[in-house]
Amino acid sequence: MRYTRMISLGLLAGSGALTAAGGQVGSDSTVAEPADWAAPNWEAGAALVHAKSAAATALATELGRLQRDDPAALPQRLQSLTDDHTLTWPEREAAVLQFTRSLHELPRDQVSAMAIDLLSRWQPRTLVAHEEAPALGTPLFDIAATAQGLQNRWRREAAAESAKQLLGEDADRYLDGWLATGDPLLRAGWFDALQATTAAQRQGLLEQSLLRLQKAPQLAPLAAQMAIGLRDQAAMARLAFETDPLFLHPLLAALAVELDAAQLRVLLAQLIAQATPDRAALAIAAFSDTLAGDSGFERQLLALLDDPALGSSAALALGQRSSAAAQAELEALAASPAISLRSQRARFALDRIAEQTP
Amino acid sequence: MRFRMRSMHRLTAVGLLLASSSPLLAQQRIVQWSEQSAISTTDNLLSLGYTVPIPVDTPLPFDGFRSYAGLHMRHQDLVATTGLLQAHAVGASRNNRTIWAYRIGDADTTTVWGLPEPATLTNAGIHAREWQTPEVATGMMELLTSKASDIGFYRYLLDNVNMTVIPVYNVDGFLQTQRYPRDSWLGTDPSNPTSSPRDGRMRRKNMLDVDEVMTTQADHLNGVDLNRNNPPYWATSASSSSASIQSIVHHGAFPHSEPEAQALVAAADLGPASQLRVYTDIHSFGRVLFWSRTSDQRLTDITESVLAGFSAHHQALPNGRHYAFPAQSRLDPFLGIGSTDELFAHQYQVPAWTLEVEPPGDPGFHPGEALCGANYGGVVENCHDGFILPDSQIRRVRENLSETMAAIFYRQAGPPAVTATRVFDQGTGALVYESEWSVRSNSEREQIVHQTQPLQLDRDYVLTHSYDKPMRWRVGDVQTSFPGVSAATTVTSNLAFVGSQALNLSSNNQRWPSQRGSGPERYSHYRDDTTSIDWRLPRDAVNDAAINGSVELTLRHSDTDLVGQALDANPATVARWQGGSWLDYENSSGSQSDSGGFDATVRMQVSDQQLGAPFVIVPGTSSAWYDTSRSGEGFVLEILSADTALAYFFTYNSAGEQDWYTMVGVIQGNRVIFSEVVRSSGGVFGPAFNPAAVVRTTVGSATFNFSSCDSGWMDWKIDGARGRMELSRLTTMLGLGCGTSNAVSGPGAGWSGSWYDPSHSGEGYVLEMLSTGGAIVYWFSYDPVGNRRWFFGTGELVDGNLVFSNLLSTRGPRFGAGYNPADLVVNPWGSLTLDLDCDNGRSDYASSEPGFGSGSLQLTHLTRIQSLACSD
């Protein structure tokens, strides 16, 4: 797939669906050919002068008017810009970019889907020297990315509206829909929909999701969100073992606020004993502010110093904040003539303390 | 880093200002990055559309970004816990913080073959806001150090490549971004005030002339772009470099004016610099590979090929992404911006490049893909959101890029070379041909060839080739294509010629042995560094016409490594990096190249005669053996059964004092494979001997090969050093024949073997009853202070006892390659009498050497030579 910039062949690049998830195109090794990138065709300063011209402003205004009064004509007008040689490309692209951004102010159902699709595939023409590689041309006006961001926002909004409808019906339907929605962007919309729910609805969702959690672990982030919102300590503590790693730190941070010191120490001990090291390590990080100076917590950390996986987490937590007593114990450990993992970690903690000392 | 977005948003802002949409756009203020999905032009928020990542003080990798404290703790802990990472303070930042570099791999800088290790240098965190990059660099350290128990690709890298990483180069700037993970100034950038966020989360430069308090506005733009502070193109670009300290591309006062830049040079010296073979500067974003072209066409071609390999590998990974890179035709070798990749390309003359981590930012480079934050569902209020990778993506990015960087290191470790070619007789397991390349210097290898018998037509053999690196890839235990490399490019080929006449060959059942060791079904150092194939020269018209009597066959062998690099066609000269390209990486014509070719250095005798089976080890192989050029040291070999042998190596240490080793091996045809050479220590001579104090330590391995009853060769590896010896028979034992030599019978033949006193386990006698009459004994023991010693002498049978009236001791030659037989000094030691029956006995000794005295031991017959019966 040797890419050649199709400057003279048309306004828009590509014809397939955008690869919002990052352009996974399989394992065809022939894509490793170098790209024949275009050279710059405008000097940036000169292009900016054109971009500020009255003609650019007029075109932006024209596009805005078309959008308002005759949106069906908008795609054709956008495509016709390729041949509109009365304007320079900086003038045309500056206007199109300004117009694209202005679409963010409009409800999505008022914008021509075809127009936004065209904009999201905009093939840039005003190419200036890339600052990191001056021999290569790079677009001055990032029309496509702006349109793509708009499309994302609309997809999320649409997902939120769908989810709200289901929430109005019953919790199970919402949960079924959640499970059927694998796209992270759409799930963000489903999260957004929860903002409009009542406490009773959220409680119902939490209970239902916890009931289904064993068979549907994908519900864990949703349950965690509910539990945090409802400040349901028991549910939060359970989910600390079960939620998706991506949602773990916010959950643990919420737990650090909700639970008292004794409860946090117990939960931490359980995570250390039963959960994976990365989960327990995040708990140490999340709880260490709340438990700063807590002697029980410090004893837990000191006992962990020789743990192959968690010793560094303990050392860091002790190095960030620790009592004078804990520091004395660290110094004693570090002074041990026998070099051990425990003494090394104690030294790391002391190094960290020293770094923070003014 | 992606920079042009400043321009885009300037225009965006211009347009909006023209539309008079918001007075805030020109206002100087601190704005907050937020998740808020809707774009707002009326508040001080920059929407991402996804959660704003906040660094967490944790050392372990997770689905998010670690704080500097967490990353640094992780690095130091990997140093402490893995033994595969060495920390080096290479300099200090503007604010006097230590800049750390880490060497990944074993502690030495020598390959397992004794050559200087190739080096790589990877720099991350040069631009502070590019949080992806310290995570990727740390991911590399985590991946590689987690592979200590690997037996293939990764172990090869750890043993043979010196991989230096700077995980957080611009440490002051990085800390500033983490101090303010949500905040940036807007409206203050001199060039792009309305759209280019500065300082806080968007700080790029170092902290020259700026405090760490973001709200003090007057200095917040200051600093030096560390990727503009380097020769040879420092301050030469009007568009990409600036003399203004407030510019985001300020180049500094002079080349390498910044202490961070000097630290980078110090890190390169860890290679050392002369061994450097690739430099990578990790940035974000854009998902592109920028690189610096020089006027050296070979370096240019190699760099382009390296980047092609990177791109192909990464895209082929699960969830892989396409990294684009410009063709060399698009680059100007005389144009630069003062970047670090230019420094390394032009001055260090290595492939040097800028890895711009995702997301993509340019439709020209990634047509059809969502750009900037839109790639992750973001709303792209400002394309600088590309610097803020969502938490949800960093694990994949970190892990995948670490794997691909390892692939680059493997490639630049060097082209593959054959280290040994062997032919085994399938029927007997005997080694009939061996060509082994032994490193003689950093630039030369010596080919050592042994052939025990000409190859015969219509006889079944196993042909093996060993290489100096793993040549195939596995997922789990299944061999498969290396990511991004077509299976069609990794094919083994063997052709045979007599003169210019090609022979017909039958080759089938190629395999890559899964067990380490020595033999037709064993790999050498790393899994997949050795291939075996069933091989036969059929007796047909073509071969009959070409082979008359015994003639020389030339093998033309080709293969490629994991990434498709062909063999160094001439292993006699070591392929290495010099002056921007490979040196002594010969092609098939023997010319210097960067592409290699087929290896035609293997030549062996082939005969049209029926010669029968090759020599195999028999009980009569038991003997003392030595290298005639190394008088004064040698081996005593005992064949104990059809498949087990014992050997004693009597030799010297590096100081010229006596030393000895023991080994028990497996017999395969005409070979004995000693996978463990054992050094005993802790014993002392005489009554004070305590068997519980004896410690036996495996220090190496050895292989013996016999081409006939009276000759052979061996190689050893002890304490990392290597050596080889030709072997000549020194003795013939009573009662044992070999080949056409018949056994001579006589009394006491069954006494031959090893004897020891069970209360002195750790020392003992090795006795050979000789076919010429009398006996020879070796006593492997210690001196009174615990140094290993050995004494030997010949004796006579006197009244039923073996009397050795003149035991000798030696000293002088030094172990290994520097051995000089002229240094040998032989001294009398004392006398010994052995009173033996078949199973037990007694020894009485008296030493003339001070400190040894006299005494006796109660003996047990420890080992017996195969086929030597004993009757009282």
Interface residues (C-beta under 8 A of the other chain):
Chain A: Y3 R5 A13 G14 G16 L18 T19 A20 A21 G22 G23 Q24 V25 G26 S27 D28 S29 V31 A32 E33 P34 A35 D36 W37 A38 A39 A44 L48 A51 K52 A56 T57 A60 A94 A95 L97 Q98 R101 S102 H104 R121 W122 Q123 P124 L127 V128 A129 H130 E131 E132 A133 P134 A135 L136 G137 T138 P139 L140 F141 D142 A144 A145 T146 Q148 G149 L150 Q151 N152 R153 R156 E157 P184 L185 A188 D192 P245 L246 L248 H249 P277 D278 A281 L282 I284 A285 A286 S288 P308 A309 G311 S312 S313 A315 L316 A317 G319 Q320 L341 Q344 R345 F348 D351 R352 E355
Chain B: M1 R2 F3 R4 M5 S7 M8 R10 L11 T12 V14 G15 L16 L18 A19 S21 S37 A38 I39 G49 Y50 V56 D57 T58 P59 L60 P61 F62 D63 G64 A69 G70 M73 R74 Q76 D77 A80 T81 S237 S239 S240 V249 H283 F290 E304 L307 A308 G309 S311 A312 Q315 A316 N319 G320 R321 H322 A324 F325 P326 A327 Q328 S329 R330 L331 D332 L335 I337 S339 T354 E356 E358 P359 P360 G361 D362 P363 G364 F365 H366 P367 G368 E369 A370 L371 C372 G373 A374 N375 Y376 G377 G378 V379 V380 E381 C383 D391 S392 P483 G484 V485 S486
